[in-house]
């Protein structure tokens, strides 16, 4: 299977909608790992020139230090299609490397945050422009799967 065919299979999982919020992807999407992949990193020596010699006669401006670089993944099995969802950029970036339950808690926490610190939100709510449902956060793919049963 080509990379393009694999992307298309993932895109088609929920009829071209984001697996999390359900928005139309319109052909543009990120691939999210449901159970996140965990990058491994390792420390390597790094060399660079800072351009600031310490003395007038110092022509050596190379410094040696160390830096972190990517070193593969702890769980490369995360990249199988069954563990990958089509996602809009916003959901993918916000979910980042969270599990589904961590992501659900993050979104639920947005309401608390709005009610605590966002004056415009609180005013809009007082004027009846916003009504809260207190519903549990459900991802589109969960509703999609319920509809199919
Ligand atoms: Zn989304």
Boltz pocket constraint, residues with backbone or C-beta under 6 A from the ligand:
constraints:
  - pocket:
      binder: B
      contacts: [[A, 18], [A, 19], [A, 20], [A, 21], [A, 22], [A, 23], [A, 87], [A, 88], [A, 89], [A, 90], [A, 91], [A, 92]]
      max_distance: 6.0
